[in-house]
Every structure is written in structure tokens, then in C-alpha cells.
Amino acid sequence: MARFKNKYRIESTRLPEWDYASAGWYFVTICVKNRQPAFGRIQNGEMRFSALGEIAHRFLANIPDHYPHTQLDAFVVMPDHVHAIIVINDEPNVETSHGTSLHPPRKQINRKFGPLQPGSLSKIIQAYKAAVTRQARREGVSEFAWQERFHDHIVRDDQSLQNIRAYILDNPEKWDRDELFYGK
């Protein structure tokens, strides 16, 4: 673990040579702090949203409205986390669908502005988390919080894309077999 000003800090899990504002397909997982089931529950293999879950779902679906160079492919809001494939395009409003093939991302180098440059994956996730948290506060849900970080995976080929889509779309049906949730 690295140190900064004689204090330990957690190193970034992002690829240092990758420009996360570049065109590409990104699989992200964002978790609620302490995996609290703030967004609802799974019943008979289907997600039943709480009021906060409705907000999380709506705000996730609206990401392309705020970032015109992005599209959402498969996504799901689960009781304690969110999965999404976020597509960052070179051109605004490029349509994607669950049948779209992946164009392999090009390896990029970091821009001088860092990971929170406008339109970067980190900036998109930061804005999403902040918007959901603000709305939760407005709704009187003061105890809601996200985990500080998020997981990402750069999708590099069609087979991986198909596997990730299936994982996302099947997630509610497989919830009762989730070892983390049920402590098996």
C-alpha cells in the first residue's frame, strides 16, 4: 500500500495507461455501503424496487441524457448494488442495443486532466452516485450511502460482452444463490 504525506492511501484500481474518457464499453458495479439492501428486494426472481430503488433505476437510465457521448447497454439495479454496461462513444447519441456487436476499444494514454475529466467513466459514476444520494436526502433517507469506490472492467471482445450481458440480465433470478448475501 502506498503512502502520501506519511499516510497510507488506497491505490487506484484503474489501468494507469488507459484513458477512461476514451470510446469503449465499460462494465461497472457500484455497491451500497455495507451492502445494505436500500434499493428493494428480490421476489420470485424479480426486483421489487423501494422508493430509493426507483430513483437509482431512473437516474441510471437517464445517464445518456446528461452525457450525450454515452449509452447504456444492459443494466440492473439490485437490492444492494448496480450493474451496468456504459458505452462511451466518439460521437454523441450512437445507438446501442443488446444485439450490438462490440468494436474493440483502442488503448489510450491518460489525458493531463486526470480521472475526473468531463465525460470520463469516473466522472459519470461520481455524478450518478451524487445525484442518487442528493435525492435520497430530499426523500428523507439520511442513512443511505455508497461504497467509496466502484468496480470497472473494460469490455474487449464480443464473447466477454455477451457473458457480461447474460450475467447482468440473469442477476435477479440468481439472487437467492448469492453467497455473499446469504452467507453460504
C-alpha positions in Angstrom: 0.0 0.0 0.0 1.4 3.4 -1.0 1.9 6.3 1.3 1.2 10.0 0.7 2.3 12.6 3.3 3.3 9.7 5.5 -0.3 8.3 5.5 -1.5 5.1 3.8 -3.7 5.5 0.8 -5.5 3.0 -1.4 -4.1 2.9 -4.9 -6.4 3.2 -7.8 -7.6 0.0 -9.4 -7.9 1.8 -12.8 -5.4 0.9 -15.5 -2.8 3.6 -15.4 -2.2 3.6 -19.2 -5.9 3.8 -20.1 -7.9 6.9 -20.9 -11.3 6.3 -19.2 -12.9 9.1 -21.3 -12.0 7.3 -24.5 -14.5 5.4 -26.5 -15.1 1.9 -25.1 -17.5 -0.4 -23.4 -17.2 -0.5 -19.6 -18.9 -2.9 -17.2 -19.3 -1.3 -13.8 -20.6 -2.4 -10.4 -21.5 0.2 -7.8 -22.3 -1.1 -4.3 -24.3 0.4 -1.4 -22.2 0.9 1.7 -22.0 -2.2 3.8 -24.2 -3.9 1.1 -27.4 -2.6 2.8 -30.4 -3.6 0.7 -31.5 0.0 0.1 -33.0 -0.4 -3.4 -35.6 -3.1 -2.6 -35.8 -6.9 -2.6 -35.9 -9.8 -5.0 -39.2 -11.7 -5.0 -39.7 -14.7 -7.3 -36.6 -13.8 -9.3 -37.7 -10.2 -10.0 -36.5 -7.0 -8.5 -39.1 -5.1 -6.4 -37.9 -1.5 -6.0 -38.1 0.5 -2.9 -38.7 4.3 -3.4 -34.9 4.7 -3.4 -34.5 1.8 -5.9 -36.9 3.5 -8.3 -34.7 6.6 -8.0 -31.5 4.6 -8.6 -33.0 2.9 -11.6 -34.4 6.1 -13.2 -31.2 8.1 -12.6 -29.1 5.2 -14.1 -31.4 5.1 -17.2 -31.0 8.9 -17.6 -27.2 8.9 -17.7 -27.2 9.3 -21.5 -29.4 12.4 -21.1 -26.6 14.1 -19.1 -23.7 12.7 -21.1 -24.5 12.7 -24.8 -21.4 10.6 -25.7 -22.7 7.7 -23.6 -25.3 5.0 -23.9 -26.4 2.3 -21.6 -26.4 -1.3 -22.7 -27.6 -3.9 -20.2 -28.1 -2.7 -16.7 -29.8 -3.8 -13.5 -30.4 -2.3 -10.1 -30.3 -5.0 -7.4 -31.1 -4.6 -3.6 -27.6 -3.6 -2.7 -25.7 -2.8 -5.9 -26.0 -1.7 -9.5 -24.5 -3.3 -12.6 -24.3 -1.5 -16.0 -22.5 -1.6 -19.3 -21.7 2.0 -20.0 -20.7 2.8 -23.6 -18.6 5.9 -24.2 -18.7 6.8 -27.9 -16.6 9.1 -30.1 -19.8 10.6 -31.4 -22.9 11.7 -29.5 -26.1 9.7 -29.5 -24.8 6.5 -31.1 -27.5 3.8 -30.6 -26.6 0.5 -28.9 -28.8 -2.4 -28.2 -28.5 -5.8 -26.6 -27.7 -7.2 -30.1 -25.0 -4.7 -30.9 -21.5 -6.1 -31.5 -18.6 -4.6 -29.7 -16.0 -2.6 -31.6 -12.8 -3.3 -29.6 -11.6 -0.3 -27.6 -8.4 1.3 -28.6 -5.7 1.5 -26.0 -5.3 5.2 -24.9 -3.0 7.2 -22.7 -4.2 9.3 -19.9 -5.1 12.9 -20.6 -3.5 15.6 -18.5 -6.7 16.4 -16.6 -6.8 13.1 -14.7 -9.6 10.6 -14.0 -12.3 13.1 -13.2 -12.1 14.9 -16.5 -15.5 15.7 -18.0 -17.1 12.7 -19.7 -14.8 10.1 -18.1 -16.1 7.0 -16.6 -15.2 8.1 -13.1 -16.9 11.4 -13.6 -20.1 9.7 -14.8 -20.2 7.4 -11.8 -19.4 10.2 -9.4 -22.3 12.3 -10.8 -24.7 9.3 -10.7 -23.8 8.5 -7.1 -24.1 12.1 -6.0 -27.5 12.6 -7.8 -29.0 9.4 -6.1 -27.6 10.5 -2.7 -29.0 14.0 -3.1 -32.4 12.7 -4.0 -32.2 10.2 -1.1 -31.6 13.1 1.3 -34.6 15.0 -0.2 -36.7 11.9 0.3 -35.6 11.8 4.0 -33.3 8.8 3.6 -30.4 10.2 5.6 -28.7 6.9 6.3 -28.1 5.9 2.7 -24.5 5.9 1.4 -22.5 4.3 -1.4 -19.2 2.4 -1.0 -16.5 4.9 -1.9 -15.2 3.2 -5.0 -16.7 1.2 -7.9 -15.5 -1.8 -9.9 -15.0 -1.5 -13.6 -14.0 -3.9 -16.3 -13.1 -2.7 -19.9 -15.0 -5.0 -22.2 -12.6 -6.0 -25.0 -14.4 -8.6 -27.1 -17.8 -9.9 -28.2 -17.7 -13.1 -26.1 -16.9 -11.1 -23.0 -19.7 -8.7 -23.8 -22.2 -11.5 -24.3 -21.2 -13.1 -21.0 -21.5 -9.8 -19.1 -24.9 -9.1 -20.6 -26.1 -12.5 -19.5 -24.7 -12.0 -16.0 -26.4 -8.7 -15.6 -29.8 -9.8 -17.0 -29.8 -13.0 -15.0 -28.7 -11.4 -11.8 -32.2 -11.1 -10.2 -33.0 -14.7 -10.9 -29.8 -15.9 -9.3 -30.1 -13.7 -6.2 -31.1 -16.5 -3.9 -27.9 -18.3 -4.7 -25.7 -15.2 -3.9 -23.2 -16.5 -1.3 -22.3 -13.0 -0.1 -26.0 -12.1 0.6 -27.0 -15.4 2.2 -23.7 -16.2 3.8 -23.4 -19.7 2.5 
